[in-house]
Amino acid sequence: MRNPEQFGSLDLNPVTISPPSPWIMFSGSRSALPADRGTTAPDNSVIQLVGFRLDNEDYAIAITKIQEIILMKPITRVPQVPDFIEGLINLRGSVIPIVNLRKRFGLSPRDLDDETRIIVVNIHDKTVGCIVDAVTQVMRIGRDQIQPPPLGIMAISQHYLSGLAKLEDRLLIILDIDKLFEVGELNNSPISPNAAPASTSA
Protein backbone atom coordinates (compact mmCIF):
# COMPACT_ATOMS: atom_id res chain seq x y z
CA MET A 1 0.00 0.00 0.00
CA ARG A 2 1.22 3.48 -0.88
CA ASN A 3 2.10 5.85 1.93
CA PRO A 4 1.22 9.58 1.92
CA GLU A 5 4.79 10.69 1.19
CA GLN A 6 4.62 9.07 -2.24
CA PHE A 7 2.13 11.76 -3.25
CA GLY A 8 4.13 14.56 -1.64
CA SER A 9 5.07 16.24 -4.91
CA LEU A 10 1.44 17.00 -5.74
CA ASP A 11 -0.64 20.07 -5.12
CA LEU A 12 -4.09 18.47 -5.13
CA ASN A 13 -7.55 19.75 -4.33
CA PRO A 14 -9.48 16.60 -3.43
CA VAL A 15 -12.98 16.46 -4.83
CA THR A 16 -15.76 14.19 -3.65
CA ILE A 17 -18.29 13.74 -6.40
CA SER A 18 -20.36 11.05 -4.69
CA PRO A 19 -20.97 10.52 -1.79
CA PRO A 20 -19.31 12.99 0.69
CA SER A 21 -16.39 11.75 2.76
CA PRO A 22 -13.96 13.44 5.19
CA TRP A 23 -10.48 14.38 3.92
CA ILE A 24 -7.27 15.08 5.73
CA MET A 25 -4.10 16.96 4.82
CA PHE A 26 -0.92 15.18 5.89
CA SER A 27 1.52 17.24 7.91
CA GLY A 28 4.51 18.40 5.89
CA SER A 29 2.95 17.39 2.61
CA ARG A 30 0.96 19.12 -0.08
CA SER A 31 -0.94 15.94 -0.88
CA ALA A 32 -4.44 15.06 0.17
CA LEU A 33 -6.06 11.70 0.65
CA PRO A 34 -9.32 10.63 2.33
CA ALA A 35 -9.21 10.51 6.13
CA ASP A 36 -10.78 7.05 6.19
CA ARG A 37 -8.34 5.50 3.71
CA GLY A 38 -7.38 2.05 4.96
CA THR A 39 -9.48 2.31 8.13
CA THR A 40 -12.84 1.06 6.86
CA ALA A 41 -14.10 -1.65 4.58
CA PRO A 42 -13.89 -0.64 0.91
CA ASP A 43 -17.01 0.86 -0.62
CA ASN A 44 -17.44 -0.97 -3.92
CA SER A 45 -19.99 1.60 -5.09
CA VAL A 46 -17.28 4.28 -5.23
CA ILE A 47 -14.03 4.34 -7.19
CA GLN A 48 -11.09 6.51 -6.17
CA LEU A 49 -9.16 8.12 -9.02
CA VAL A 50 -6.16 10.36 -9.61
CA GLY A 51 -6.86 12.97 -12.27
CA PHE A 52 -4.37 14.37 -14.75
CA ARG A 53 -4.40 16.58 -17.83
CA LEU A 54 -3.29 16.03 -21.41
CA ASP A 55 -3.82 18.68 -24.09
CA ASN A 56 -6.41 20.51 -21.91
CA GLU A 57 -8.50 17.36 -21.48
CA ASP A 58 -9.14 15.68 -18.11
CA TYR A 59 -8.15 12.04 -17.65
CA ALA A 60 -8.05 9.74 -14.64
CA ILE A 61 -6.54 6.42 -13.52
CA ALA A 62 -7.67 4.25 -10.62
CA ILE A 63 -5.52 5.06 -7.60
CA THR A 64 -4.96 1.33 -7.00
CA LYS A 65 -2.86 1.23 -10.19
CA ILE A 66 -0.58 4.08 -9.13
CA GLN A 67 2.64 3.41 -7.25
CA GLU A 68 3.67 7.06 -6.90
CA ILE A 69 3.82 10.42 -8.66
CA ILE A 70 7.15 12.16 -9.14
CA LEU A 71 8.66 15.26 -10.69
CA MET A 72 10.44 14.96 -14.02
CA LYS A 73 13.88 13.32 -13.85
CA PRO A 74 16.73 13.02 -16.37
CA ILE A 75 15.77 10.39 -18.95
CA THR A 76 18.34 8.11 -20.58
CA ARG A 77 17.47 7.71 -24.27
CA VAL A 78 17.47 4.22 -25.74
CA PRO A 79 17.64 3.42 -29.49
CA GLN A 80 15.24 1.19 -31.39
CA VAL A 81 12.20 1.61 -29.16
CA PRO A 82 8.69 2.79 -30.06
CA ASP A 83 8.37 6.55 -30.48
CA PHE A 84 6.17 6.92 -27.40
CA ILE A 85 8.86 5.43 -25.11
CA GLU A 86 11.09 8.32 -24.08
CA GLY A 87 13.73 6.14 -22.41
CA LEU A 88 14.70 5.03 -18.91
CA ILE A 89 14.98 6.58 -15.47
CA ASN A 90 16.62 5.39 -12.29
CA LEU A 91 13.94 5.22 -9.59
CA ARG A 92 15.71 4.45 -6.32
CA GLY A 93 17.94 1.84 -7.94
CA SER A 94 15.37 0.31 -10.29
CA VAL A 95 15.37 1.05 -14.01
CA ILE A 96 11.89 1.78 -15.38
CA PRO A 97 10.74 2.79 -18.88
CA ILE A 98 9.11 6.18 -19.36
CA VAL A 99 6.15 6.54 -21.73
CA ASN A 100 5.01 9.87 -23.14
CA LEU A 101 1.21 9.67 -23.05
CA ARG A 102 0.87 12.58 -25.48
CA LYS A 103 2.76 10.55 -28.10
CA ARG A 104 0.86 7.39 -27.16
CA PHE A 105 -2.42 9.20 -27.88
CA GLY A 106 -1.13 10.87 -31.04
CA LEU A 107 -1.29 14.39 -29.56
CA SER A 108 0.95 17.25 -30.64
CA PRO A 109 4.26 17.69 -28.73
CA ARG A 110 4.42 20.03 -25.74
CA ASP A 111 7.40 21.45 -23.90
CA LEU A 112 7.92 20.18 -20.37
CA ASP A 113 7.26 22.69 -17.60
CA ASP A 114 6.89 22.98 -13.82
CA GLU A 115 3.54 21.14 -13.91
CA THR A 116 4.78 18.13 -15.86
CA ARG A 117 4.72 14.93 -13.81
CA ILE A 118 5.56 11.24 -14.13
CA ILE A 119 2.84 8.91 -12.88
CA VAL A 120 4.45 5.60 -11.93
CA VAL A 121 1.96 2.80 -12.53
CA ASN A 122 1.92 -0.98 -12.22
CA ILE A 123 0.86 -2.68 -15.47
CA HIS A 124 0.89 -6.44 -16.08
CA ASP A 125 3.29 -6.87 -13.14
CA LYS A 126 5.62 -4.25 -14.66
CA THR A 127 6.46 -0.78 -13.39
CA VAL A 128 6.16 2.00 -15.97
CA GLY A 129 6.32 5.80 -15.74
CA CYS A 130 3.84 7.90 -17.73
CA ILE A 131 4.55 11.55 -18.56
CA VAL A 132 1.47 13.80 -18.25
CA ASP A 133 1.01 17.56 -18.62
CA ALA A 134 -0.16 17.99 -15.01
CA VAL A 135 -1.70 16.05 -12.15
CA THR A 136 -4.91 17.68 -10.98
CA GLN A 137 -6.78 16.06 -8.12
CA VAL A 138 -7.73 12.97 -6.16
CA MET A 139 -11.44 12.22 -6.45
CA ARG A 140 -14.10 9.71 -5.48
CA ILE A 141 -16.76 8.93 -8.06
CA GLY A 142 -19.81 6.72 -7.70
CA ARG A 143 -19.70 3.82 -10.13
CA ASP A 144 -23.25 4.65 -11.18
CA GLN A 145 -21.97 8.02 -12.46
CA ILE A 146 -19.55 6.40 -14.92
CA GLN A 147 -20.93 5.94 -18.42
CA PRO A 148 -19.52 3.59 -21.07
CA PRO A 149 -17.67 5.20 -23.99
CA PRO A 150 -20.04 6.18 -26.82
CA LEU A 151 -20.14 3.89 -29.82
CA GLY A 152 -19.11 6.71 -32.15
CA ILE A 153 -15.51 6.90 -30.97
CA MET A 154 -12.73 4.97 -32.65
CA ALA A 155 -12.61 1.29 -31.73
CA ILE A 156 -8.94 1.57 -30.76
CA SER A 157 -9.77 4.37 -28.31
CA GLN A 158 -12.73 2.51 -26.87
CA HIS A 159 -10.43 -0.40 -26.11
CA TYR A 160 -8.54 1.44 -23.36
CA LEU A 161 -11.31 3.63 -21.97
CA SER A 162 -13.07 2.48 -18.82
CA GLY A 163 -15.74 5.14 -19.16
CA LEU A 164 -16.67 8.80 -18.92
CA ALA A 165 -17.87 10.87 -15.97
CA LYS A 166 -19.14 14.44 -15.68
CA LEU A 167 -16.88 16.75 -13.69
CA GLU A 168 -18.75 20.04 -13.29
CA ASP A 169 -18.82 21.38 -16.87
CA ARG A 170 -16.13 19.02 -18.18
CA LEU A 171 -15.94 15.36 -19.11
CA LEU A 172 -13.54 13.10 -17.25
CA ILE A 173 -11.98 10.36 -19.41
CA ILE A 174 -11.25 7.30 -17.26
CA LEU A 175 -8.48 5.08 -18.64
CA ASP A 176 -8.03 1.34 -18.27
CA ILE A 177 -4.26 1.54 -17.88
CA ASP A 178 -3.81 -2.24 -18.32
CA LYS A 179 -5.37 -2.10 -21.79
CA LEU A 180 -3.35 0.95 -22.78
CA PHE A 181 -0.26 -1.27 -23.02
CA GLU A 182 -0.52 -4.83 -24.24
CA VAL A 183 1.49 -7.49 -22.41
CA GLY A 184 3.57 -8.26 -25.51
CA GLU A 185 4.32 -4.58 -26.04
CA LEU A 186 6.11 -4.40 -22.71
CA ASN A 187 7.68 -7.85 -22.73
CA ASN A 188 9.03 -7.63 -26.30
CA SER A 189 10.35 -4.09 -26.04
CA PRO A 190 14.14 -3.61 -25.97
CA ILE A 191 13.44 -1.80 -22.70
CA SER A 192 12.85 -4.30 -19.93
CA PRO A 193 10.93 -2.90 -16.91
CA ASN A 194 12.16 -3.84 -13.47
CA ALA A 195 15.66 -4.48 -14.74
CA ALA A 196 18.75 -4.77 -12.58
CA PRO A 197 19.88 -1.75 -10.52
CA ALA A 198 20.69 1.21 -12.69
CA SER A 199 24.09 2.63 -13.35
CA THR A 200 22.59 5.89 -14.67
CA SER A 201 22.61 8.91 -12.44
CA ALA A 202 19.55 9.48 -10.22
N, C-alpha and C positions, 0 to 999 in steps of 0.2 A: 504493500500500500504506500502511495506517495505521502510524503510529509509536507507541511506547509511551506518549508523553505524552498522546495523545488519550484514553487510558483512565485518566489520572491522578486523576480525581475519584472513582474507584471504590475500595471496600474489598472486594476479592474473595478468596475462598478457592477456588483452583482445584481442581477435582475431575477425576480421570481415572477414567472408568468402564470403559473398555476401549480398548486395552491400556495398561499403564503407560508413562509418558513423563516425562523430567525437566522440571522447571519452574524458573523463575528469577524473582526479584524485581528489578525495575529500581531502581537507586539513585535516591533522592529521589522515589519514586513509591509509591503504595499499590496500584498495579495489579499483576497477575500474568499472564504469558503464557508459553507453553511455550518452553523453552530452545532447542529446535530449530526454532522458527518461522522459515521463510524460508531455512533452511540445508540442508534435505534435500528430496528429491522428495516431493510430496504423497502421503499414504496415502489412497487412495480408499475404503478400507474403514472409515475413521473420519471423522466429521464433527465440526467444532469449533463450539460454540454459546456464546452469551451468554445466561444465564438472568435472568429478571426475575419480579416478582410482581405479580399483580392480584387483589384480593379474596381473599387467602390461598391462591391457586392458583399453581402454578409453570408458567411459560411459557418458551420459548426461541426465539431467532432465529439463523440461521446467521451466524457472525461475518463472513463475506465480504460480507454485506449491510449491515453497520454501518460508518458513517463515523467516528462518535465518540459518546461519552456525556458529557453535560454536566449541570451543576446547573440548577435552574429559573432562568429569566430573566424579566424583565418581558415580558408578551405584549400586543401591540397588537390590540385587538378589531376585527373587521371585520363589517359588517352583511351580511345576505343570504347567509350561508354555511350549510352543513349544521351541525346541532347539535354533532356530534363534532369539528368544527374550532374550536379555541379562538381562533385568530387567527394573528398573525405575530410572529416574532422577528428581530432583526438578529444574524446569526452571522458575525462578522468581515467585515461589509460586504455580505453576501448576505442577502436576505429569504427566509425559508423558512416554510411553513405548519406549524402545530403541531396535532397530532391527539391528542385525549384517548382513549386506548384503552379506558378504562372505559366511556365513552359509546358508543364504536364497538361494544362487545360488549354493550351494554344493561345494564351493571352499575350499582348504586346509586352516587351521588356520594360522594366522600371528600375531606376536607380535605387540602391539600398539607402536607407536613412535611419534616423534614430528610432523609428517605430518598427523597423523590420525585426522579425523574430524567427527563431527556429523552434518548431514544435516537434519534440522527440516523441515518436509513437512506436508502439509495438504492433508489428504486422506479421502474421504467419510465423510467429516465434522469432522474428528478426527485429532489430532496433534500427529505425530510420529517422533521419531528421528532415522536416519539411519547412522550407522557407515560405513565409507569408508576409504580406505587406504590414500587418499589424494584428495584435491580439486585442480583442475588445472587452469581453466580459464572460463571467461564469453565469450560467442561467439554468433554471429548472423549468421544464416544459411538460405539461400533461401529454401523455401519449395520444389522448383523444384529440389533441390540437394539431397533430402531425398528419398532413395529407400526403397521399402517394404522388409521385411526380406525374404531371399530365402526360397523356399519350402523345401529344404533339411534339415533345422534345426528341432529340436524336436518340436512337436506341443505345448508342455507346455511352451517352451521358446518363441515361436512365439506369444503366447497369450499376453505376457507383453512387447513385443518390439514394439515401434512405427515405427522404421525404422533404416536404416544405412546411414551414410554420410561419404564421404572421407575427411580426415583431414591430408593434406600433404601426407605422405606415410603410414598413419595409418587409420584404420576404426573406426568411432565413432558409438557406440551402443546407440541409443536413447530409453530410457525406458518410458513406459506408467505406471507411478507410481500408478495410480488408480487400474490398473489391476494386479499389483504386489501383492496387498493384497486384498483379497475378503472382502466384507462387513461383512459377517458372521465371518470371521477369527478374525476381530477386535472386533466385538460386543460380540462374545461368549468367548473370551479369559478371563482368570481370571484377566488379567490386563485390567483395564478400562481407556482408554485415557481421558484426560480432567477431571480427578477426582478432588475431593476437595483439597484445599491447603495442600501441603506436610508437614509432620513433620520431613522428612529426612533432613540432613544437605545439604546446597547448595554447 
